[in-house]
Amino acid sequence: MDFNGLFSTPGTIPQLTLAVILLNLASALVLSFVSALVYRNTHKGLSYSQSFTVSLILISFFIASIVMVIGNSLALAFAAFGAVSLIRFRTAIKDTRDIAFVLLAVAIGFSSGTGSYIIGIATTVFGLLIVYILARTNFGSIRKYDYVLSLTTNTDAFVSDKLRDVFTEYLKFDNLLNLVARENGKILDQSFNVRFINSQEIEKFAKALGQLPGVSDVDIISAKNDIEY
C-alpha cells in the first residue's frame, strides 16, 4: 500500500488506488460518525430526529464518493450538479442549528474525498469542540430556566410548605408561570419554569412531588431556549 501523496493540498485529488478510495471513505465515515454523536448528545428541545442524525453520516460518505468520481473533470462536475439539482428536498429543518451540522457534513465529505485529511480532522475537532462548549455553557440563552413543570393540586389535602421543601431540595430556580383554579378553587393547575441543581435527579424530583398529599398529574417538559412562554 502506497501512502505517498495521501495528505494532498486543497484542490488536488491524489491518485485513486483501492487503498486511497477505502481510506477516503473510512475518513468520511469516522469523522461524520463523531459529528453525529456530538449532535445527538448536545441536542436540546423536542425536535430531535433520528433520521437527520443518520443523514449526517450518509451525506459525508456520499459526498466523498461523488468528489472522487468527479476528480478534476469539469464535465463530470457539471453532470453531478445537474443530477443533484433534480432532487427536491422538501423536509423542513426545524432547528437552525441543524444547518451548521449539515455544512460540517459537507465539509467532511469534501475534505475526505480530496484526501485533505488534516483539514477534515481539524475542522471536525475544532468545530465540534466549539459546539460542545457552547452547549455546556448554554451560550446565547437569555433565560435561566431549562424545564417547564406542570402539576395539579387539591387544596383539601395540599400543603404548600411541603411543595416548597421539595423545590428547595432539587431546584436551583423556580418561577410560577400560570395558575388555573377549577371546581370553585378546590383544584389548582399550576405551571412553573424550573432549573435543577442536578439534572440527573429529575426522576427523583418527579417521584417526590407525586408522593406529596394532594399533588397529581406531575409533568416535566424540556423547554427550548427560544420558546416564548
Secondary structure, DSSP 4 states (H G I P E B T S, - for coil): ---TT-SPPTT------HHHHHHHHHHHHHHHHHHHHHHHHH--SS---HHHHHHHHHHHHHHHHHHHHHTT-HHHHHHHHHHHHT-------S-THHHHHHHHHHHHHHHHHTT-HHHHHHHHHHHHHHHHHHHHHTTT---S--EEEEEEEETTT--HHHHHHHHHHHEEEEEEEEEEEETTTTEEEEEEEEEESSGGGHHHHHHHHHTSTTEEEEEEEEPPTT---
